[in-house]
Amino acid sequence: MKFRNQTKSDKVFLTVVMIILTAFFIVVLYPCIFVLSASFSSGAAVQSGKVVLLPVDFSLEGYKTVFNTPSIWTGFANSLFYTVFGTLINVAMTMTAAYCLSRKDMPGHNGIMFLFTFTMFFNGGIITTYLLIQKLGMLNTRWALLIPGAITVYNLIVARTFIANSIPHELLEAATIDGCSDFGYFIKIVLPLSKAIIAVLVLFYGVKHWNSYFNAMIYIHDKDLYPLTLFLRDILMADQIDPSTVSDPEMQARLAEAAGVIKYALIVVSMVPVLIIYPFIQKYFVKGVMIGSIKG
């Protein structure tokens, strides 16, 4: 940061801000470094508290146990399914609703938008939602994690504002003159011009599905349908992997000693997909959020 043309008070202020932000950065970064280091350390080192910053007694036992546990692979496959198809449903419904509500010639669009916004502040609660899922026959099915919450109102507002402020109304008039239908205009013009906000929605919804465990804990009872986060929760609560889910007898004998390492290794494994995907859509993130949240 350059201080050339700044006053003394500005330099002091910026220096203090940089120190505070650096301190916050270290506070946020250290837990990530600790988890990564602990996952590559031995079980004895983790249990004795020797791991502080760098791995102690480098070991891959935690990862070996994780990758040799069938339930982890089941949870990983389920989380991937929920994330991919759930995000597709979310983005499709959010963009469709946002486009319709951005059209000022749509009858009752203000009233419908009010109903959407109303749900941000008032809802029926967990019990009524559970009874609704049960009555619809979605209890203990994959649909219970895909259909409820298919549209997040905040994301809908951001997408609606983006479409209304970033896509000129003249394009609609020109497309209509050329004989383009509303559906054709949405598919051929609106969606291609909305790549930035779509990337933001994919990130928001994808991370939400990948990290979600509460809905699965309530609506899913079959362990074959559990997402990875629910297995992770059970492991963190019990502080170990259930020995009955591990087929290798030798691996079962090492579970007690490697309990601490296993949970750290599983945390790292669960974070990898998000860390891989984020760099590819990061360039659209700031643009999509800023354009979609500021009118003008």
Summary of the structure (lengths in Angstrom):
residues: 296
radius of gyration: 24.3
end to end distance: 30.4
largest distance: 74.3
contacts: 836
relative contact order: 0.14
helix: 73%
strand: 0%
